[in-house]
Amino acid sequence: MENIKCVVFDFDDTIVFSEEMKTKVFFDLSKRYGNLGIDYYNNNISKGFTREQYLKGLSQLIIKNSLIDINSSKYLYTILVNEFTNTVKNNLITCQLLPNVFEFIEEMHNRGKKLYVSSKSKENDILNTLSHKNLLNFFKGIYGLSNTKLEHLDFIKDLENIEFEEMCFIGDSKSDYDISVEKNTKFIGIHTVRDDLKDIQCIKINNYSEIMNIFN
């Protein structure tokens, strides 16, 4: 990892173990509506939807099948999004950090690397979590759901006035890897239970101590 000036982190299951928690919140909201909600969950949870996309589809399905009072139907989507957001916000505080990620982030900051987060999560969720974990001050920028990760990397490149080859993207999914390939950044993968990177040839880690010394 020579000449890396900037390290960009995904958030869920890259800094904190949060993906499984969020998946459970989706399931708990869906199962309220019986087999219809459970079937919707099983058919859609792996499609990479944002929370808004997923919950919009769920609310439309519930309304279509008249599983709630018609007078409440226009509020269902808002209710589900607010409940999901509040539950995730509270749960993120107790999510564990990945092994040695705090030490790695602190060390990269001390070595003068510019650190960013690029995620599909809401920026406020990321900010609150990093603040609670005493990590926020290490990061120069936090980019979330309002833009795509491709756009995030463009922003960072222009802001730092560097080339993509001088960036390293750390993530846990094939889509993260594909973004890195498209932008020609270096990439480090995080092993997860879902093993989304199993067919990808790249550096893969379970513990950030494994890459502490590969950055000059």
N, C-alpha and C positions, 0 to 999 in steps of 0.2 A: 504494500500500500504506500508506495513512494509518492511524494509530492501532493498528498491529500491536504487540502486547505479547509475543507468543509465536510462535516458529517451530518447527514440528514436521517432522522429516525422516524419510522412509523410509530404508532402509539400502542394500539391494542396488541397484546402478546409480544410486543417488542420492547416496551418500557415497563408496562404493568401487565400482569395476567388478568385480562379483563374480557377476552372474547367469549369464554364459556359463560361468564356471568351475564353478558348482554344477551347471549343466545337463550339463556334460561328466562330472562325477562320477556323476550319475545314469545316463548312457549307459554309462560304463565298467563300472559294477556290473551293469547289465542285460545287456550283450552277452556276459557270461560264460556265459550260458545260451542262446547261439545265437540262432536266428531267433525263438524264443519270447520271449526277453527283449527283443530288438530290436523286435519287433512290439508288445510291452507298452509299451516306451518311446515308440514313435511314436504309440500310441493314447492315452497318458496324460500325457505331459510337459507338454502345454499346458493341462491342466485346473486348474492352480493348487493342486494337492495340497501339503500339508505333507510334509516328508521321511518322517514316520512313516506317513502315509496311503499315499504312493507305495510305500514299501518293504514295508509290510504287504501291499499288493495283489500286489507282485512275489513276495514269499516264498510267499504262498498259491498263486499260479499255479505256481511252481516245485515246491512240494510236491505239488500236485494232479497234476502231470504226472511226478512221480517222477524228477526230474532230479538228485536228491541222495539219499544214503543215508537211509533212513527214521529211523535213530537220530539223525541230525543235524537232522532237519526242525524239531524244536521249538526249536532254537537259531538257525535261519537268520535270522529277523527281527532278533533281537538282534545277531547278527554283522553284518548289513548296516547296521543303524542305527549301530552303533559305528564301523564302518569309514567310513561316509559322514561322520559327525560328526568323526572324527579327521582325515580327509583335508581336509575343508573348513576346519577350524580351522587346520591347517598352511598351507593355500593362501591363506587370507585375509590372512595376514601380508604376503604379497608382492603382493597385489592393489593396483593403482594407485588413488590418489584421483582423483575427477573434477577437471577443471581448475579451479583457484582455489577449491576448496571449503574448504580449510584457511583461506585468507585471508578468505573470506566468513564462516565460522563464527566466527573470531576477531573480526572486525569487528562482527558482530551481538552477540556477547557483550560487547564493549567499549561498545556502544551501549545496553546494559541489557536486551536482549531475552532472554527465558527460552527456552532451547533444549532440545528433547527429541527422542528417536528413537522412532518407532512402526513396528514391522516384524513380519513373519511369521517372521523368523529367530530362532534361539535367543539369549536374552539374553547367555549367556556368550560366544558367538561375537562378538556386537557389542561387548561390554565389552572382550574381549581385543584385538580389532582396533583399536578407538578408542584404547585404551591404547598399543598399539604405534605408532600413528600420531600420538601426542601430542595427541589431540583430546578425550580423555575428560573432562578437567577443565572443558571449556567447557559440558558438558551437565548440566542439572539432574536429568534422569531418562532412563532407558533402558527401554523397554517392548518385549517380544518375544512369543514364540509362545504363552505361557501364556494370553493374552487376545487378543481381536480388536482391530483398529485402531479400530473404533467405540468400544469400551470404553476404549481408550487415551485417545482424545480426551475422553471423559467424565471420566476420572481427572484429566487435565491441566486441564480447565476448572474442576473443583471445587478442585483444589489451588491454582491461581493466582487463583481467585475472579474470573474474567473471563468475557466472553461469547465464543461461538464466532466472532463477527464480528471479534474482536480476535486471532484465531489465523490463521496462514498454514501450510498443509500443502504440503510439497514432495515430489513423488513421480514415478514413471516409468511408471505403469500407469493404465489406464482404471478399474480398481477403486479406486485411490487417488483419482482424480478423483471417482468416484461417492460415495465416503465423504465427501469434502470438500463435495460438493453436499448430501448428506443432512444434514450438520452445519452447513452454511452458513458454512464457513470460506473464507478466500481460498485460492487454489490456484496453484502454479507447477509446470509439467511439465518433466521432463527428457527430451530426445531420446535414444532408444536405437536399437540396430540393429533390434529387433523393431517399433519405431514403433507402440506400442500406443495412443498418443495422437493418431494421425494425423487422426482425425475429430472431435477435441475442440477446441473454441474456448477457448483459454486462453493465458496467457504460457508459452512454451516456450523452453528454453535448452539450449545445449551446454556453456556455460562460465559459472561463477558470477560472473565479472566483469561479465556482462551485467545482473545485478540488484543489484550492489553498492550502487547509489545510489538504488534505488527505495523503500527503507525509510527513513522519517523517524526 
